[in-house]
Amino acid sequence: MSEITVVGGGIAGLVASIACAEGGAPVRLLEAHDQLGGRGRSTDGPYAANFGPHALYANGTLWRFLAERDLLPPVARPALLAPVVFRVDGKRRRTLPPAVLRALPKLRGEVPDDVSFREWATERASARAAELLSHAAGVFTFDHDPGRLSAAFVWERFRQAFLDLPPKARFPRGGWSSVIERLEAGARAAGVRIETGTPVTQLPSAPVIVATELADARRLLSDETVRWEGTRTVSLDLGLQARRGDAYVLWDLDESGWVERYSAMEKTLAPRGESLVQGQIGLRPGEPVEDGERRLSALLDLGFKDWRERTTFRRRMLLDCRAGAVDLPGTSWRDRPAIDRGDGVFLAGDMVAAPGLLSDPVVTSALEATRGALTWAEGRIVVPGKDAGSVAYQRVGE
């Protein structure tokens, strides 16, 4: 079987390399940086801050992939009794607005992808409820205005994140670096040849899986069609001197922001007597990062009194098309850049044609790319079978 080259050592690349090795292929994994993990890592040192908002869902594909291989790290569950604060009309609330509670039972049936979520929710509930629910979706879309997105895109993710009870969000102990460490160990145990500090400037010989950010894949493939709608998000990590009364979650129903005190679930993420907090808010079109940070700071004021004076660690990040794909009305995940690019080249990542919430497209696309790469590595290509829905194989070149 031909060697399969995987470009990119983030979650998609690690999943693909493990799956390819399990399929019997020799695998080489190339990572430009000195460490594996990409956006899946956490910072080193006393504050284990993730590179962007992360949650591991027990009803998601990454969880299943890890569990099936005994690679799951120890995880913490959401603190169900911890204080959740909502921002509504610029004010602090302890409960969801009644308009939202009345609307939830009405949002049933088939959800279309050709209308906006705001339009679909308004028809079934009310304009007020639709607006509040639209902003509530900022936590998993990272968009400045989730109501403008496809109704199917928003509501399917809302149900998976919040309505599949009990809550399925899990938080790896020690931060997401623990997930990467498990994946790396799994890859090495499977015989994957890992080369870090190895930038790739030319596309390797097929079969190859390109598991990089979409912009890097576009350059490597010299294909300007490898594009999709993303978001610009400002993220702020804070180490704070702990104070009783700080919010556990600060859920913004005004401007689609979200703040979470991760150390409330996992105390080792910050030094003793301190809290690790991460917030994010979508940037509006053309909005400078500084303006977005000011809006996020105003949100923090509602849940963390005197947080500026208590700050012991601070990191600001701009996540430009680095928080996954979003689908506009009239589009779905099927319209995103195809995984199979032809000639033994395959894409994997969070912005390609694969379904699911957060890390789901990463793993789903990696496994789909693996199937194609293994077929190619065996010297076969898929051709239509005689019967509907069937496939046959023939040798490459025949």
N, C-alpha and C positions, 0 to 999 in steps of 0.2 A: 504494500500500500504506500502511496506517495506521502511525503511529509506534508503536514498542514501547518501553515504559518498563521499565527494570530497576532495582529498588530494592535497593541493597546492592552495594558494590564490592569484595567479597572474591573468592576464587577462583571461586565459583559465579557471581557476578554478572559477572565479567570473561569467563568462558567463555561464558555465555549471550549477553552483548552481542556478542562476536565472532561467534558462530554466527548470531545474528539478522541482523547486518550482512551476513555472507556469504550469507544467504538473500535479500538484496535489500531489507530493511526499513530505514527510518530508525530509529536507536536513540538513546535518551537514557538515560544511566546516572547514577543519583543515589546519592551516598555521604554519610552524615551527618558523617563525620570529614574532617579536612583531607587525609588521605592514603588512597590505595586500599590494599587488601590484607587488611583485617580481621585474622583470626588467622594469616594467611599471611605476615605481615611478620616481620622481625627487628629488634632494637633498633639504633639508630644509635650511633655511637661506636666505641671500640676493641674492645668485646665484641659480636659479632653473635649475640645469643641469640634463638632463635625464641620466638614466643609459644605455647609448648606443644611437646610432642614431635612432630617432623615427620620423615618420610622419603618420598622420591619413588621409587616402585617401577617398575622397567623393564618389569614385566608388568601395569601398571595403566593405567587409562583416561586419567589426566592426562598420563602420559608420552606416550601415543599422540597425544593432542590437541596437545600441544606439538610433538612430532616432525613431525607432518603439516604443521605451519605454520612449521617452521624457527624455533621459539621456545624450544627447549630451551637452558637455560644450561649452561655447563661444570659437570660434576659430579665428585664423588669417589666411589670405590668403598669398600666396607667393607675395613678392614685385616685380612685373613684370618689373618695370623700374630700379630696383637696379642693381649695377654693378656686372656682372658675369665675372670671370676671368678663362681662360682655360690654363692649362700647356700643351704645345705641344713641343716636342724635347727640353725640358729644358727651354723653353722660355714662356713668358707671352703673351697671346692673348686675344682679346676682343670678337672674333667671332669664331664659329666652323670652323675647316678647310674645305676647299672646297671639299676634298675627302669624308668627312662625308655627306655633303649636297647632293652631287651627288649620294651617295650610298642609302640614305633612300628610295627614290621611287622604287628602284630595289628589296628591301627586302620584297617581297610579296609572297602570296601563302602559301601552307601548309608547316609548319616548322617541320622537323623531330626531334626526340629525340635520334636517334642512331648515330648522327655525332656531332662533336664539333661545337660550334658557330663560331669559327674562320674559320673552314673549310667551313661551309655553307655560311658565309658572303663573303669569298674569291671567291667562285664559282659565286656569283651573282654580286659582285661589283669589289673589287680589294683587294690585300693583304694589301695595306696601309689603306684602309677604314676599313677592317676587324680588323686590329690591333687597330686602334683608337677607334672603337666601342666596341671592347672587353674591353679595359681599361675604357671606359666610363661606363660600366656596374658595375664597382666596387661600385658605390653608393648604389645599392640595393642587390648585391650579397655578399659584404664584403670579396670577395676572392682576393688572390694575383694575380690570372691570370684567369679572367672570361672567356676568350676565350677558355679555355680547357673544359668548362662545356657544357652540352647538349644545342644544338641550340634552342630547344623548350623552355627549362627552361629560357634561357637568353632573347630571343626575346619576349616571351609572357609578361614578366615582364617589359621589356623596353617599349613596347607599352602601357601598363597600366600606367606606371609612367610618360612617357614623350609625347606620341603621342595621348593620349586621351585628346583633347583640348576642352575648356581651361584647364590648369593644375588643377589636382584634389587634390594635396597635401594640407593638412590643419594642423595648429599647435595650439594645445589647449592653451588657455590663462592661464598663471600661470604654464605652464609645464604639463607633463603627469600625475602628481599627481591629477590633476583635473579630469581626466578620471577615475582614480581609485576611487576617492571620490564619483563620480556619480555611478559607478558600486557597490561600497559597500552600498551606500544608497538604490540602487535598490534591492540588495540582502536582506538587512534587512527588507525592506518594503514587500518583498515577503515571509518573515518568515524564511529565512535561519538562522540556528544556527551557528554563527561564533565563532571559538575558535582559537585565535592567541597564539603564544608562545607554540605550541603543536607539537613538532617533531614526525614524524611517523616512526617507525622502523620495524613494522610488518604490512603486508597488512591487512586492515580491512575486515570485512565480506562483501560479495557481497550483493547488487550491490555497486560497488565502481568505481569512476572515478579518475584516477591518472593523475593529471594536473601539473606535475613537469618537470624539465629539464630531458632530456633523460637519462643521467647518473644516476640520482637519481631514475628514474623509473626502470632502469635496476637492480639496487641493491634491490629495494623494491619488484620487481617481481621475483628476482633470475633468470633472463632470459637474457643470454648473447647475444641473437639475437636482443635485443632491441638496435640497433645501426644504425647510418646513417652518411653519410659524412657531416661534418661541416667545419667551417673555424676558423682560429686564427687571430684575429684582434686586433690591438692596437688603443685605442681611447684616445684622449687628449681633456680635457675641459679647457678652459682658460677664465678668466675674464681679460679684457684689458681696459686700459684707452682709451676712444673713440677717434678716429681720423678720420677726413674727408678723404675720399679716400680709406678706408678699403674696401676690397671685401665683397660683400654679399654672394656669392658662389664662391668657388675655386674648379674647376672641373678638375681633373687630368687625362689627356689622355696619360700619360707616364707610370704611375705605379699604376693606379686604386685607387687612393686616393680621398678623398672628404672632404672639409671644408665648414662649413656654419656658418654664423653669425646670430644666432637665435634671438637675441635681435633686429635685424633690423625689424622684424615683430612684436615682442612683447616686448616692452621696460621694462615691469615689471620683466623680467627674470634676470635682472642685476641692480645694484644700478645706480642712476642717474649719467650720465657722463661716464658710463662704458658700455662695450659690452660683451656679452656672446658668445663665439665661441666654436664650437665642430668640431674636425677633426677625421678621421679614415682612416686606411690603412691596407690592408691585409698583414699578415706576410707570408713570403716565408717558404717552408719546412725547419725546423731546424733553422730558423732565430731567434736570441735572441730578446726579447722585446726591448732592448736598441737600437738595430740596426734599428728596425722598427720605433722607435720614432725619430731617427735621420733622416730617410727618410721623415717622416711626418713633421718634423721641417723644412726641406729644402723646402717642399711644402708651408708651412706657410710663408716662406720668400718672396714668390712671391706675396702674397696678403695682407700682414700685415707688413708694414715697421716698424722695430724696435720693434717688438712685445715682445721680451724678456724683454726689459727695461720697457715696459708698463704693464707687467703681474701683476695682483692683486690677482688672484685666479688660482689655477692649480690643476688638477686631472688627473692622468693617469690610465687607466684600460686595462686589458687584457681580451678580450672576447673570451674565448676558447670554441668553439661549443655553443656559446650563441647568435648567430645572425641569427638563422634559418638554414634550410637545404639547401644544394645545390645538384643538380642532375648531375651526370657524364653522358657522352654519353652512350646510351644503357639502361638508367634508366629514370624513371619518378616518380612523386609523388605517383603513385600507388604501387611502389616497396618499399616505406618506411615502417617502422614498422606499422602493422595493428592497427586500433583503437580498434576493438573488439578482446580481448585477450582470450576470452572464459571464461566460469564459472562466468559470471557476472562481469568481470573486463574489464575496458575500459581505453584507453589512450587519452589524449588531449594535444596539444601543437604545437609548430612551427616546429617540425621535424618528424611528423607522417604523415600517408597516407591521406593527404588532399591537395587540390589544392589552388593556389592563391599567391598573393604578400604580403610580410612582415607579417602583422597581420592577413591576410586572413586565412591561415591554422590554426591559433590559434582558431578563432571563428568557422570555418567550422568543425574542429575536435571536438570542445566542443559541438556543436549542434548534431553532429553525435553520440558522446558518450552519450549525453543526451537521444537520442531516444532509444539506446540500454539499458541504465540503467533504463529508465521508463518502458520499456517492461519487463525487469527482475523484477523490483519492483512490477509490477502487477501480477507476478507469471506466466508469459508467456514467451515462447521462439519462435523465428521466425524459421519456417521450410518452405521448398519449397512448393509452391502451385501447383495445377494440371496444370494450364495454364502457359505458358512461361511468365516470368516477374512478376508473382503474388506471394504473400506470404500468408501463413496461420499461425495460432497460436495454440499452445497447452500448457497445464499447465506444469510447470517445474516438471520433475520427471515422466511424463507420458511416 
